[in-house]
Amino acid sequence: MDKERKRKEKNAYMTLEACFIMPITVILTAFLLILTFYLYTVCFLNQAAYIAAFRASLADGAGYEREAKAEEELEKLLAEALIRLPETQKEIEASSFRVTVTLKTEWPLPGLAVLPADLGSLQIEASKEALVRDAPAFIRGMRKLARIGEGG
């Protein structure tokens, strides 16, 4: 009779483990996967914004040519993304001094859309800036501005 009781207690322990420990393990694993994908997306967008701004800052020409170069680089970089992002908004500003690239996207959170609060997605924004390092052109431009300011 004592062996039968121990066997039932062992079976009860396994049932409790299956009911409590396994779901917690699965939920934590899913949370870590979602967190990993989110962090990858944030890092990827920051890197893509900076690389596009930096490569555009190296281009010769006016601001619109740098904007076109940044747009071209962004298209290449976003095509290589591991996780496809819906509707990535791009803002590119280029001047003779700097190139600024801003990326905005909405990252859907799987499973949280069923909650009553609107927690179904996170807004991710990455904004990076690169200075134009063409010193001779900068000096010439400042001299021209000084001459214009002097009335000549």
MIBA-598780 format. One line per field, with one value per residue: y, x, z of N, C-alpha, C in turn; residue number from 1; residue in three letters. Coordinates in steps of 0.1 Angstrom, whole numbers, plus 5000, padded with zeros to 4 digits. Example, Ala and Ser with C-alpha at 12.3 -4.5 7.8 and 13.67 -1.06 7.14 Angstrom:
2
nc2: (4943_4978)
nc1: (5132_5128)
nc3: (5078_5071)
cac2: (4955_4989)
cac1: (5123_5137)
cac3: (5078_5071)
cc2: (4967_5000)
cc1: (5132_5129)
cc3: (5078_5079)
num: (1_2)
residu: (ALA_SER)
//
This chain:
152
nc2: (4988_5012_5016_5021_5045_5062_5061_5074_5099_5107_5108_5129_5150_5152_5160_5185_5198_5198_5214_5240_5247_5241_5258_5284_5283_5281_5306_5324_5318_5326_5353_5361_5356_5375_5398_5397_5399_5425_5441_5436_5448_5475_5480_5474_5494_5518_5514_5512_5538_5554_5545_5551_5579_5586_5576_5592_5616_5616_5619_5638_5671_5689_5694_5680_5660_5645_5637_5620_5601_5591_5580_5560_5544_5537_5521_5499_5489_5484_5464_5443_5434_5412_5408_5417_5449_5466_5494_5515_5546_5572_5599_5623_5647_5669_5691_5715_5711_5689_5656_5642_5614_5599_5572_5557_5533_5510_5485_5454_5436_5403_5386_5404_5419_5410_5420_5443_5470_5492_5478_5466_5472_5487_5518_5526_5546_5558_5580_5595_5613_5627_5645_5666_5663_5678_5699_5720_5728_5737_5759_5776_5781_5795_5818_5828_5835_5854_5874_5880_5890_5913_5929_5924)
nc1: (5008_5020_5038_5021_5010_5033_5038_5015_5019_5042_5033_5015_5032_5045_5023_5017_5041_5039_5017_5023_5051_5060_5043_5051_5078_5076_5063_5082_5103_5092_5088_5115_5123_5107_5117_5143_5140_5128_5150_5169_5156_5156_5184_5192_5178_5189_5216_5213_5203_5225_5246_5235_5234_5261_5274_5261_5270_5296_5293_5297_5285_5253_5228_5204_5215_5229_5207_5195_5214_5215_5189_5191_5210_5196_5175_5189_5200_5177_5165_5180_5172_5167_5142_5112_5098_5068_5057_5080_5088_5106_5128_5148_5172_5193_5221_5246_5263_5256_5241_5210_5193_5162_5144_5113_5091_5065_5064_5050_5036_5036_5008_5000_4980_4955_4949_4930_4939_4955_4980_4992_5014_5047_5063_5091_5119_5146_5172_5198_5228_5253_5282_5292_5323_5338_5361_5375_5354_5335_5350_5352_5325_5318_5334_5322_5297_5305_5314_5290_5276_5290_5283_5292)
nc3: (5000_5007_4987_4965_4972_4972_4945_4934_4945_4932_4906_4909_4914_4890_4874_4885_4878_4851_4848_4858_4857_4830_4813_4822_4815_4787_4781_4790_4773_4748_4753_4755_4729_4714_4726_4717_4688_4687_4698_4678_4656_4664_4666_4640_4625_4635_4627_4598_4593_4601_4584_4559_4561_4565_4542_4523_4531_4521_4494_4465_4455_4455_4480_4473_4457_4476_4492_4474_4472_4498_4499_4480_4493_4516_4505_4496_4520_4536_4521_4528_4552_4580_4593_4580_4579_4583_4564_4566_4574_4558_4564_4550_4553_4538_4538_4531_4552_4568_4568_4576_4586_4592_4604_4608_4622_4628_4650_4652_4680_4686_4699_4718_4709_4716_4741_4761_4762_4739_4730_4708_4692_4688_4686_4667_4664_4646_4644_4627_4622_4600_4595_4568_4554_4536_4535_4518_4501_4519_4531_4508_4503_4527_4523_4500_4511_4529_4512_4500_4521_4526_4506_4481)
cac2: (5000_5023_5018_5027_5059_5069_5062_5084_5112_5110_5112_5142_5160_5154_5168_5199_5204_5200_5225_5253_5250_5242_5270_5295_5282_5285_5320_5331_5316_5334_5367_5364_5357_5387_5409_5396_5405_5439_5447_5435_5458_5488_5481_5475_5507_5528_5512_5516_5553_5560_5541_5559_5593_5587_5574_5603_5628_5615_5622_5652_5677_5697_5687_5671_5648_5638_5631_5609_5590_5585_5572_5548_5535_5531_5511_5487_5484_5479_5452_5432_5432_5399_5409_5428_5459_5472_5508_5522_5560_5577_5614_5626_5661_5671_5704_5716_5708_5676_5647_5636_5603_5594_5561_5554_5522_5504_5470_5447_5427_5392_5381_5415_5426_5405_5427_5454_5482_5493_5475_5457_5476_5497_5528_5527_5557_5559_5593_5596_5625_5626_5658_5666_5666_5684_5712_5730_5733_5745_5772_5784_5785_5806_5830_5834_5841_5866_5884_5885_5898_5926_5936_5923)
cac1: (5000_5029_5044_5011_5009_5044_5037_5005_5025_5052_5025_5009_5043_5047_5012_5020_5052_5034_5007_5029_5065_5061_5038_5060_5090_5072_5060_5095_5111_5085_5091_5129_5124_5101_5126_5154_5136_5127_5163_5175_5150_5161_5198_5192_5173_5199_5227_5209_5202_5238_5253_5230_5238_5275_5277_5256_5279_5308_5290_5299_5273_5244_5220_5195_5223_5231_5195_5193_5224_5210_5177_5196_5217_5186_5168_5198_5201_5164_5162_5188_5167_5163_5128_5106_5091_5057_5057_5090_5088_5120_5129_5162_5175_5207_5225_5261_5270_5252_5230_5203_5184_5153_5135_5102_5083_5056_5067_5038_5040_5027_5001_4995_4968_4943_4947_4920_4946_4961_4995_4995_5026_5056_5068_5105_5124_5160_5176_5213_5234_5267_5286_5299_5337_5345_5366_5377_5341_5330_5357_5348_5311_5318_5340_5312_5287_5311_5314_5276_5272_5297_5277_5299)
cac3: (5000_5008_4973_4957_4976_4966_4930_4932_4948_4921_4894_4912_4912_4875_4869_4889_4870_4837_4848_4862_4853_4816_4807_4825_4806_4773_4781_4791_4760_4738_4757_4751_4714_4710_4729_4708_4675_4689_4699_4665_4648_4668_4662_4625_4619_4638_4618_4585_4592_4602_4572_4548_4563_4563_4527_4516_4534_4513_4480_4460_4449_4463_4490_4466_4453_4488_4495_4465_4476_4511_4496_4474_4503_4525_4498_4496_4534_4541_4514_4534_4566_4583_4596_4572_4587_4576_4563_4572_4569_4557_4562_4547_4551_4535_4535_4528_4564_4574_4563_4587_4581_4602_4601_4617_4618_4638_4651_4658_4690_4685_4711_4727_4703_4723_4753_4759_4759_4726_4731_4697_4684_4694_4676_4667_4656_4646_4637_4627_4615_4596_4590_4556_4557_4525_4540_4508_4496_4531_4531_4496_4506_4537_4517_4491_4519_4535_4502_4497_4533_4525_4495_4468)
cc2: (5013_5026_5025_5042_5067_5071_5073_5098_5117_5115_5126_5153_5163_5162_5183_5206_5207_5212_5239_5256_5251_5254_5283_5295_5286_5300_5328_5330_5325_5349_5370_5364_5370_5399_5409_5402_5420_5446_5446_5446_5472_5490_5482_5488_5518_5526_5516_5531_5559_5557_5550_5574_5595_5586_5586_5616_5628_5618_5636_5658_5685_5688_5677_5658_5639_5631_5619_5597_5583_5576_5559_5538_5529_5520_5498_5481_5478_5466_5440_5428_5418_5398_5421_5437_5465_5488_5516_5536_5566_5592_5616_5641_5662_5686_5704_5712_5694_5669_5640_5626_5599_5583_5559_5542_5518_5489_5463_5437_5415_5388_5392_5422_5421_5412_5439_5467_5481_5491_5466_5461_5486_5506_5528_5538_5558_5572_5594_5607_5623_5640_5656_5671_5671_5698_5722_5736_5742_5759_5781_5789_5796_5819_5837_5841_5854_5877_5889_5894_5912_5935_5934_5910)
cc1: (5009_5035_5034_5009_5020_5043_5026_5011_5035_5044_5018_5020_5045_5035_5013_5031_5047_5024_5013_5042_5066_5055_5046_5073_5087_5070_5073_5103_5105_5088_5106_5130_5118_5111_5138_5151_5134_5140_5170_5169_5155_5176_5199_5188_5183_5212_5224_5209_5216_5246_5249_5234_5253_5279_5272_5264_5292_5305_5293_5286_5265_5236_5210_5202_5226_5219_5192_5202_5220_5198_5181_5202_5206_5178_5176_5198_5188_5160_5169_5183_5163_5148_5122_5097_5080_5058_5067_5090_5102_5119_5144_5163_5190_5210_5240_5269_5268_5241_5223_5193_5176_5144_5125_5094_5075_5059_5056_5043_5030_5021_4995_4983_4955_4940_4937_4927_4952_4976_4999_5008_5034_5061_5084_5110_5139_5164_5191_5217_5248_5270_5294_5313_5345_5350_5368_5363_5334_5336_5353_5334_5310_5324_5330_5301_5292_5311_5300_5272_5279_5292_5284_5296)
cc3: (5000_4994_4964_4960_4971_4951_4927_4935_4937_4909_4897_4910_4898_4869_4873_4881_4856_4837_4851_4856_4837_4809_4810_4817_4792_4772_4782_4779_4749_4741_4752_4736_4709_4714_4720_4694_4676_4690_4685_4656_4651_4664_4647_4619_4623_4629_4604_4583_4593_4589_4560_4549_4560_4549_4519_4519_4526_4498_4477_4454_4459_4472_4484_4461_4465_4493_4487_4468_4488_4508_4489_4484_4512_4518_4498_4510_4539_4534_4520_4548_4568_4586_4588_4581_4578_4576_4570_4566_4569_4556_4561_4545_4549_4532_4532_4540_4569_4566_4575_4581_4593_4597_4612_4613_4630_4638_4658_4668_4689_4699_4719_4721_4709_4736_4751_4756_4745_4727_4720_4690_4692_4683_4678_4658_4657_4637_4638_4618_4612_4590_4577_4558_4545_4529_4530_4504_4507_4532_4520_4498_4516_4532_4508_4500_4526_4525_4499_4509_4532_4514_4482_4462)
num: (1_2_3_4_5_6_7_8_9_10_11_12_13_14_15_16_17_18_19_20_21_22_23_24_25_26_27_28_29_30_31_32_33_34_35_36_37_38_39_40_41_42_43_44_45_46_47_48_49_50_51_52_53_54_55_56_57_58_59_60_61_62_63_64_65_66_67_68_69_70_71_72_73_74_75_76_77_78_79_80_81_82_83_84_85_86_87_88_89_90_91_92_93_94_95_96_97_98_99_100_101_102_103_104_105_106_107_108_109_110_111_112_113_114_115_116_117_118_119_120_121_122_123_124_125_126_127_128_129_130_131_132_133_134_135_136_137_138_139_140_141_142_143_144_145_146_147_148_149_150_151_152)
residu: (MET_ASP_LYS_GLU_ARG_LYS_ARG_LYS_GLU_LYS_ASN_ALA_TYR_MET_THR_LEU_GLU_ALA_CYS_PHE_ILE_MET_PRO_ILE_THR_VAL_ILE_LEU_THR_ALA_PHE_LEU_LEU_ILE_LEU_THR_PHE_TYR_LEU_TYR_THR_VAL_CYS_PHE_LEU_ASN_GLN_ALA_ALA_TYR_ILE_ALA_ALA_PHE_ARG_ALA_SER_LEU_ALA_ASP_GLY_ALA_GLY_TYR_GLU_ARG_GLU_ALA_LYS_ALA_GLU_GLU_GLU_LEU_GLU_LYS_LEU_LEU_ALA_GLU_ALA_LEU_ILE_ARG_LEU_PRO_GLU_THR_GLN_LYS_GLU_ILE_GLU_ALA_SER_SER_PHE_ARG_VAL_THR_VAL_THR_LEU_LYS_THR_GLU_TRP_PRO_LEU_PRO_GLY_LEU_ALA_VAL_LEU_PRO_ALA_ASP_LEU_GLY_SER_LEU_GLN_ILE_GLU_ALA_SER_LYS_GLU_ALA_LEU_VAL_ARG_ASP_ALA_PRO_ALA_PHE_ILE_ARG_GLY_MET_ARG_LYS_LEU_ALA_ARG_ILE_GLY_GLU_GLY_GLY)
//
